[in-house]
Amino acid sequence: MSGPISRVVFGILLGLFLAVGGHNGAAAEEPNTLTAAELADGWILLFDGETLFGWRPASEANWKVSGGVISASQGERGLLRTSSQFGNYVLKVDFRSVDLRAAKGTNSGVFLRTSPKPTDVEHKCYELNIADAADNEYPTGSFVKRKRCKGGHDSTDWQTFEVTADGHNFTVKLDGQVVLDYLDPKPLGRGFIGLQFNTGKIEFRNIKLKPLGMKSIFNGKDLAGWKTYPDMKSVFSVTPEGYLNVKGGKGQLETEGRYGDFTLQLEVIVNGLDINSGIFFRCIPGDVMMGYESQIHNGYRDSNRTLPTDCGTGGIFRRQEARKIVANDQEWFSKTIHADGSHMAVWVNGYQVSDWTDRRKPNENPRRGLRLEPGTIIIQGHDPTTDFSFRNLRIGEIPKR
């Protein structure tokens, strides 16, 4: 199955597969899912609607998930933050300040490019405030201690932030209306995304992100920018449709570029059943697949997608199995590989399936230890049954903190 029609159909089916209960809000028809258009545009879900996978509490608040919503209402003030750090992106998040009218002074926020426990919101993070305009100098939509927006946005209904963080330029939309433009002369390059519990009950859902600054690494015409290995058994070619195809036994195709901290996005189709490939990254240039491997294998056991065969698509091979098999053989699916420092995460069709930190001692070879040094990206030919196609390969490097 290929082409724009199949992508739309697949996106609809994926939305039905991932849908969970909850209210309909401004940001999505079904909470905590991606539309077909969002999938095609590179969006990923930061919240799966069911668990806190991919999130870590930085304080002792009562963070929980219920009915497709993340909430906190009591405990120590602080953040629930992503396990991954991000640089340039568009972020969408629905929020509801439940006690706003019942208890004046309700205060929370969404933190951007933050540390887990920020102490200086004026210089070391960006606090997008959620606060009652009558009781707070920085009402909902403001950057605390950086720039104030006009008030008048208080509500107990679901509201939606859409934030574009691109280098030193920030734009905040609230329910589709621009409420803040901010230019930071000394911008932070990367950091975590944090949900704040401060005062009063707060709820979040529909948390999704689109990486910015992505550049193509495959032109759809030839293998320019890639190193081939003719002596190996795999055959790499470009199909008439403009796809990158690999067939045959063991082999590899390697980027000429080297990448350390990055977000890589691509689309894949498995032209067979229960066959195996992988994307290697931070590889030792010129060596044979000496890198971290993000597995491609859509098999699972006992009719249970949470029991992957051979690590599972999106798992970090030999390190962490995929927690769910999201994709199907013989259907195009998207894959996002995100590496920042010792932490790595993978999304399949926008759904996060792995979240792993390499705590081993440093080593040039990532099969033996932690490699932070930039390396190449390799597409694997696994064995004689190999038959995979790839398209829309693009990468964005994450700026330093």
N, C-alpha and C positions, 0 to 999 in steps of 0.2 A: 504494500500500500504506500503510495507516495503522492506528493503534490499538495497544493493548498487545501483542497477539499478534504483529503484524508487528515490533515492536521486539525482542521476545524472539528471533524467528527471525533477524532481522538481526544481533543480538548474537552468536548462535551461529555464523552464517556468518563474521562478522568474526573471531571467535576462531580459527576454522579457518584463515582467510586469514593471520593474523598469527603463528600458532603456530610455535615453533622447538623444537629438541631440547633435552633436559636432564632433570634429575631432577624428580620430583614433590615439591613442598615443602608446607609448612603453609599458605601464603598463596593458592595457586592450583592448579587441576588442570593447567593448561598454563602453564608459565612465560612471563612477559612478555606476557601477554594480559589483556584485561578481560572479565569476565563480562557477560552481558546486564544483570544487575542493577546492576553497577558503571557501565556506560555510561549507563543511565537515571538514575543518581544523580549523574552529573557527574564521574566519575573520569577522569583522563588518565594516560597512561604517560610517565614521565620517562626510561625506558630502553626502546628498541625491540627489544632482544634480539640485535641484529646489529651496531650501530655505536655510536660515542660522540657521535652527533648530539645537540646540546643540552647537551653537557658540555664543560668546558674544564679542562685540568690547570693547577694552580697550583704544581707542583713537577716535578722531573725524575725521577719514578718510572716504572716500566714498566707503566703502565696499558694494558690490552688487553681485547678481547672475544673469547671463544671458547666455543662450545657454549652460547650464551645467558647467559653469565656475564661480569661485569666483574671483573677481578682485578688485583692488584698484589702483587709479592713482593720487589722490591728497588729501590734508588734513593733519591732524596732524599725525606725525610719531608714530607708535606703533603697537600693536598686535590685531588681531582677534583671540581669543583663545577659546578652547573647554570649555564647562561648566563642564565637568568631568576631574578629575585628574587621571593620569595613572602612573604606576610604571615601570614594565618590559614588553616590547612589541616589536613587529616588526611593523614599520610604513612604508607605501608606500604613496607617493604623487607625482603627476605630477606637474610641474611648467613651466612657460614660462615667461622669462624676456623680455617683448615686446619691450622696448626701448633700448635694449642693444647696438645695432649698431647705432641707430639714435641719441642717447644721451649717450655718454660715461659717466661712473660713476654710472650707474644703480646699485642699491643695495637693496637687500631684504634678507629674510631668513626664516627658519623654526626653531622655538624655542622648545626645549624639556625640560620636567620637570621644567617648568618655573612658576613664579608668573605672575599675569596679567600685571604688569608694572615693568619688571626687570630693575635694575640699575647696576648690577654687573654681567656681562656675564662670567667673569672669575671664579666666585665662586657660583653664585646663580641660574644658568641655563646653558643650552647648546645651543649656537646659531650656527645652521648649515647654513653657509653663501651661498647666491646667489649673486655673485658680479663679475664684470669685472676684469680679472686678471691683466690688464694693469694699473688699477687705485686703486687696493685694495690689502693690505698686505695679506688678507685671501680670496683667490679666491673660486669660487663655489666648495662646498664639504668640506670646512675647518670648524673647530670649532673655532670661533672667540676668540682670546686671550687664546686659549688652545692648538690647534695644527693646523698647516698649511698643506694643501695638495698641490700637484703640480697643476699648472694652466693648461690652454689649453682646458677648457671645456665650453668656452663661446659659446652661441648659442641663436638664436631667435626662434628655434624650441622647441616643447614640449620635456622636459627631465624628468627623473624619479629618485627620491631618494628612496632607500630602506634602512631604518635605523634599526638596531637591538640595542636596549637599554636593557641590561641585567645586573642588578647590577652595578658594576663598569666598565663593558666592553661595548664599543660602536664600532659598525662596520657600515660604510657608503658605500653603493653602489650607483654609478651614472650610469644609463642606463646599469645595470648589472655588472659593473666593480667596484671592491673594490678600493676606493680612499682614505679611511681613516680608521685606527684602533686606538682607543684611550682608554687608561686605566686611570680612575680617582681614585687616592688613597683615596679621600674623597668624594664618590659619593652622590648625592642627591637621595632620595628614591622615590619621586613622584612629580608630578607637572602637569600643564596644557600643552597642545600642542598649540603653537601659530604660526600663519601666519603673517609675518611682512610686513608692508608697510613702506618703508624708502625713497628711491629716485627712480623715474621712475615707469611706470606702471608694475604691476606684476599680474600674473594669476595663479590659482591653480585649480586642479580637481583630481578625483580618489584618494581621501584621505581615506585610510582604515587602520585598525589596527588589529593585532592578539595578544591577551594577551599571555604572557609567564608565566611559573611557575605553570601551571594548574595541579592539582592532582585529580585523580578519587575519588569519594565518594560513588560509587556503583560498586560492583565487577561483576554484571551480573549473580551471582550464588545463593546468599542468601542475607539476610538483615543484615549482619554483619556491625557494625558501625551505625546502626539505632535503635531507640527505638520504639517498637510497643505498641499499646493501645488495647488489646484484648477486653476490655469491651465496646469499641466504635463500631459503626455499620459498618464502612468501612472494607473491606478485602484487605490487601496488599499482593501481591505474586510476585514471579519471574516466568515468562513464560518460556516455552521450548526454545524460541528464545533468552532468556537472557534479557528480558525487565522487568522493574519494573511496575507492574500493580496495579491499585486501582479500586475497584468496590464497589457499595453500598452506604449506607447513611453516615451521618456525622461521620468523624473520621480524624485521622492524623497519619503520620509517621514522626518521628523527628530525626535529626542527633544527635549523641552523641557529636560531635564537636561543638564548638562555634566560631562564626565568626563576626567580627565587620566591617572592611573595606575590601571589597573583590570584585572579579569578579566571578560570577557563570554562567556556560554554561551547557545547556542540550538540548536534543531533546525530543519532545512531539508529541503524536498523540491522537486526540480526537476520540474515538471509538463510535461515535454517532453524533447527530446534535443538535446544540444550547444547549449544556450541559456545566457545570460549574465546575471549579476547581481553584486552585491557589497555588503559591509558597510563603510561609511566611518566613520572615527573620528577624534577630535580635530579635528573639522571647524570651519571658521569659521562661526559661527551665522548662519543666514539666507542663506548663499551656496549656490551650486550645486555640491554634492559636492566642496568644497574641503577634503579631508582625506586621510589615509592610507586606502588601500583594501585590504581583505582580499577577494580574488577568490572568486567562485563560478562555476566552470566545470569540469565533470567530463570534458571531452574529453581524449583523448590520442592520440598518433600511433603508427603501425606496431605496433599491438597491444601497446604497451609502456607501462605505467603510470608509468614514470619519465620519459616524454617528454610533458609536459602541453601541451595546446593552450591558447593565450591565457593563459599564466601558471599556470592550474590552481587548483582549489579549495584555499584556504588559503595561496596565495602572496600576497606583498605586491606588488600590481600595480605594474609598471614598476620594481620594486626587487629582488625575489627571487622566482623561480619556485618553486612547490611541488615538493618533491623526489620526490613520488609522488602519484598520484591514488588516493585511498583509497575515495572514495564513488562511488556509481552514480546516474545519473539515474533518476527515478521510484521512488526508495526514500528513506525518511527517513534522514538522517544528522545527527550532532551536530558542532558546531563550537565551539571554545574559542579566543578571541582574548585574548592577554595582553600588556599594554603597561606596562612599568615604565621610566620615564625614556626614554632614547634606544633602548632595546632592545624588540623586538617578536617575538612567537612565536605560532604558530597550530597547533592540533591538530584533526584531522578524525577522528571516531570514536575519539578518544583517542590517535591516533597523530600525533606531531609532524611537520609537513610544512614548516615554515619557521622560521627563526631568524636574525633580521636586526637589525643595529644601525645607526641613522641617524647617520653621521659627517659630515654636511653642516653648513654654518654655520647658525646659528639664523635662522628666518624665520617670520613669522606664518602663511604659507601652506605647509602641509606638502608641497605639490607642488613647492615651490621650495627647501625647506630643513628643518632640524630644528624641529619644533614640540613644545614641552613643555607649553604652556599648555592647560588643559582646554578641550574643545570638545564639540560634539554628536556623536551617532551617527546615521548616515543609512543607510536601506535603499534600494537603488537599483532603479529601473525602467530597464532598459537600452535596449530597442528594441521594435518591435511584436510580436516573438515572446515577450516576457517573460511568464512564468507560473510564479511561485514561491509557496510557502507556508512560513510560519514558525510556530513554537510554542515554548513554554517559554523565552522570552527573559528572562534574569536577569543581573544585574551586581553585582560586588563591588569596591569601591574598595580599593586597596592602601594600608595605613597607611605613614606616613613612617618612615624608618629610626630 
